[in-house]
Amino acid sequence: MYVPLQDSRTVLPLRLVSLLATCLLVACGGGGNGPAIQATPQTIVFAAAPSLVLGGSATVSAHASSGLAVSYSSSTPGLCSVNTSTGLVSSLVAGTCVIAADQSGNDQFAPATQATQSLVVQASPVQSIRFGAAPVLTLYGTATVSATATSGLAVNYSSSTPTVCSVNSSTGEVTDLAAGDCTIIASQPGNASVNAAPQVSQTLRVANSNVPATVPGAPTAVSASLGTVAQTVLVSFSGPATSGGSPITQYSVSSVPAGLSASGAASPLTVSCPSTCAGYAFAVQASNSVGSGALSAAAPVLTAYKVTARWFEPDTQPNDSIFTGSFMLNSTSQTVTGLSGSLTESMTGPPMTTVPLVYQLSALSDGAGGLTVTSFALNTTHVFAEGGFAANSQGLYYGYPAAKNPAAGGVGNAFATIYVNLANPTAPLTPAQINQLAYGDCFAGGMMGSTCMTGYAGIGTMGGYPVAQSITRQ
């Protein structure tokens, strides 16, 4: 019997048929042992949406009924991004951020229908305003309201009853103009980080009084500082708590000791000093139709200044050693307090070494209308041994560490000395006054550790010497 030969084109299709039959009978459930897909339905539910502000982050949370882990994605990638596993959302721009949650299923559960959650990305956080307790406001008198914003930003005040009362927009000082209900509005406009707050109001009731009018009380919150014009003092104050039942017609400023005065309708008032403003304090008195009331307590003249002093360092040019700081001048007592700042010591290149000087321990008169004032790193002055030179007029020692000065207890220090012209602190210094400037550093945290670095008119350890100082209003 003749049997025709089969070529590969005939054999291969038969093999494929055999493999398919095996799949159907074994692997595909046709009598085999492979797992069967149950395709149980599942759903995804989001928890409550968190708040999300511009530039901030928040975490969304979604749960699949199957208990399987959910994956997250952003449907608005231009507005927000999200961590696929944790649900941490980061905002990019303001708008509505849409987050999607998916669960792809497994052998038991079918893929879940995608769920989404929308988060409104606020341009900035919300803030609110709250008033403190309402003060007592008397007829024609003054009182101060106080409101605070949760953002910590300054609150602005306005009167919605301007015929009854006025208010200082920044301080909240209310002045009564007539009997009736005085309503003050507090607002906060917000900034780039915080939305404007909803306005709130506080009402102060002022009743007519049948009591005969008397002189007003003494003005309150009196303060004084040197004016921006030479030989002047600026006196600021708040109105008296009680007007005496009659409108305030004038405020008068008197100096203590007597000799200087000024008057006007409102704060602040400028007092001129014919020769000098030094040694004077200032009190304020209110007047109404009945007469003048009591003087306030006299306020000293306090003015804040900034100072920069420089020492030329020949070995480290173009870098010099510099002290930058601030202080308070009391022109009434002719004293300087609170000198503090930082001494930046010169090096040939960055970074410089900066030593904080926070203790003003010396302020001595030069006998010519000025003070040499010194601030230290540590709360002690007896820390330098000179090594051949006498101590300077402040009793300070330049040049060597405390190890050579047993009285110092082996502890070094750092300091800077400035010069303050009491009559005119901002005036340029004379060469003699510049020579009063000095710095020294034998402080363990300084540039050279226990090896001292100094600068003063007698030439410091690196050849440094004072060249300039400038003082400006703070």
Residue, then its C-alpha position, 0 to 999 in steps of 0.5 A: m500500500y502506498v502512503p504519501l509522504q507528509d512535508s513540514r507544511t502538513v505536520l505543523p498545523l496538526r501539532l498546533v491543533s493538538l496543542l490547542a486541544t490540550c489547552l482546552l482540556v487542561a489549562c483552560g478548564g476543560g477538565g484541567n486543574g487551573p484556577a477559575i476567574q470568579a470576577t466578583p464585582q468591587t467598588i471604590v469609595f473616597a473618604a471626606a475630601p481634605s482641604l488643600v491650599l496653594g503650595g501645600s499638600a493633603t492626603v486623600s483616602a479611598h477604600a475598595s470593597s474588596g480590601l485590595a490596595v487602591s492606586y491614585s492618579s491625578s486627572t488634572p496634572g497641571l493643578c496637582s500631583v499625587n503619590t500613587s500609593t499614599g494618596l499624598v496630593s501636592s497642589l501646583v496652581a489654584g483651581t479644582c484638583v481631581i484625584a482618581a482611584d483605581q483597583s485593577g482586580n485579581d483572580q477573585f475580583a473584577p476591576a473596579t469602576q474608577a472613582t474620583q474626588s475633587l479638591v478645591v485648591q484655595a489661593s491661600p489659607v482662610q483667616s478670621i478676626r476676633f475682637g477683644a472685650a469692648p472698652v468703655l467709651t464716654l461722651y467725647g472721650t477715647a477708648t481703644v478697641s483691639a482685634t486680632a487676626t488668626s493669620g497674625l497680620a495687622v488688623n485695620y479699623s474703620s468707623s461705620t458710624p462716622t458722625v458718632c465716632s472716629v477711629n485710628s485705622s492702625t491703633g484702634e483708638v476710638t474718639d467719641l463725637a456724639a452720643g449714640d451707638c459707635t460701630i467699629i469695623a475690623s478688616q484684614p486684606g490678606n497678602a500673597s499667602v493669606n486670603a482676606a478675612p471676613q469683616v467683623s464689627q464691635t459696637l460701643r454705646v455712648a449715652n448722654s450724661n446729665v452730669p455737668a462737664t468737667v476738665p478732661g483726664a490726662p492723655t495716655a500712652v505718651s512717648a517721645s523720640l528725637g525728630t527727623v529735623a535737628q533740634t526737635v522732639l516728636v511727642s505721640f499720645s492717645g486721648p484721655a480715657t474721659s473727656g469730662g463730658s465736653p469735646i477735647t479742644q486742644y492738647s499741650v506738651s510741656s517739658v520737664p524741666a520746664g522751658l519747652s512746649a507745643s500745642g495742637a489738635a491731635s497726636p503727634l506734636t513736634v517740640s522745638c529745642p532752641s539749643t538742645c533737646a538733651g535732658y528733657a522729658f515731656a508730658v501732655q495735657a488735654s483741654n475742653s470747654v471747661g478747662s485744662g486737665a491733669l498732665s500725663a506722666a512725663a515720657p523720656v525721649l527714646t530713639a532707636y539707632k543702627v550702627t556700623a563700624r569698620w576697621f581697616e585690615p591691611d593683610t586681608q584686603p579688600n575685606d575689613s572687620i566690621f561691627t553691625g548693631s543697634f542701640m537705644l539712646n535716652s536723650t533725657s538721661q543721656t544714656v545708651t542702652g541695649l548695644s548689641g550686634s555682630l562682629t565680622e572679622s576679616m579674612t582673605g576670603p569667605p566665609m568670614t567669622t562672625v561673633p555675636l556681641v550681646y552684652q553692653l557692659s560699658a558706656l563711658s563719657d569722653g568728657a566732650g559730649g560723647l559716650t564710648v559704648t562697648s558690647f561683649a560676647l560674654n557677660t564679663t569685661h576683665v578678660f584681656a591681658e595687654g602684654g606690654f601696653a596699659a589698659n585703655s580708658q575703658g579699662l579694657y585690655y587688647g592683645y592676648p588671651a585670658a590665659k595671661n590674665p589670671a583675674a579672667g579665670g582663663v576665659g576669653n571674650a570678644f567686644a566692639t566699642i563704638y562712639v555715640n555723639l549724644a547731641n547728634p548721633t548721626a553726625p560724622l565722627t572726627p578723627a579723634q572720635i574714630n580713634q575711640l573705636a576698637y574691637g578685640d576677639c580672644f573668644a573661643g568661638g571667634m576666628m582665631g580661637s585662643t589667639c587674639m585678633t584686635g583692631y584699634a588706634g594703636i594698631g591691632t594684632m594684624g595691623g588693623y585700625p579704625v577708619a569709619q563709623s555710621i549711625t542711622r535711625q532705625 
